[in-house]
């Protein structure tokens, strides 16, 4: 039993559960059986004090709104409990903290996802744009309340917010660095406060986002620090992502961190590994080649999964499936769109030589088409630029070399997929405004 469980006791009154502190339970001793003596002044003081530490709400699957915080009851939070929480009574659950710049967090937007993934959702109702002190007060009150009453995983904790709420989510992580695994940042860069380099960060913003210059600065800092990063840029200005876009990034960071977060317990790692290997084994039985391919790539794209020795046979099965899907494609451009990226992934070294040879022959045949040949040349040049940047570290001259290579891809193959990727990389290495130092390469 954990320390919180030892300190707290659930007292049932009808269908409501009261989570009470030891002080409240001790107060019962002040009211002895009939015929005893009651210390009324002390009893009133202890019961009044204990009431401030006792939240009453019905713990049930689904959404519960406006739950008062233990220490500051005028501050509230909304809560979503997945059905698995009630049946898996020994499990600690991952949690997503939701903030909103106008103090109107929408917990219901993600309940279907949370039910499917087994997540607790916590909406911080009183976090809003403005002075930081009330934001921190609301965060602290909610954090302490849910810590006391719920079985939450020690380090698989995530946050999401738009604009000022993204900044608030960043600060929540900065205040609890040992407990966090990821943040979805929408329309904001994050503050200057440092977060650990194992925390995954996903940016969603418009291509005309007014905060873009500072987003680029922070994105590059995180990239240099080694944080797992993803980004989605969509048409528009200061806009949030769709629910689907948000959940795609939440899936990515959760699947990444439940295998690789440095503070996971040995049991957590073992359980996650067993699940991943079982899913990879199950993928082989999927009849549809395209669905099978999706399943293989979902798991093999996770660095920790790809690094296990037990995973190695699945790379050959993946490439066989990829060739099966490619053979059904009609156009050469469509075929190359499937095979081209595989050539630069680094997975081929794990593939059976005969299957690898079949892949290389098919790719060579495709390159006889002039359009495919151009696309392959652009992809090859981009891969070399990315490798230069990866190996550069903080070396100014090597980073400038990578920048030149990216710009060359854009100039030589402006309409290629590689050029689109290179444009994004150039943004991280070029200054956001004239006369400013190059981002990420200035000491």
Order of alpha helices (4+ residues) and beta strands (2+ residues): alpha-beta-beta-alpha-alpha-beta-beta-beta-alpha-beta-alpha-beta-alpha-beta-alpha-beta-beta-alpha-beta-alpha-alpha-alpha-alpha-alpha-alpha-alpha-alpha-alpha-alpha
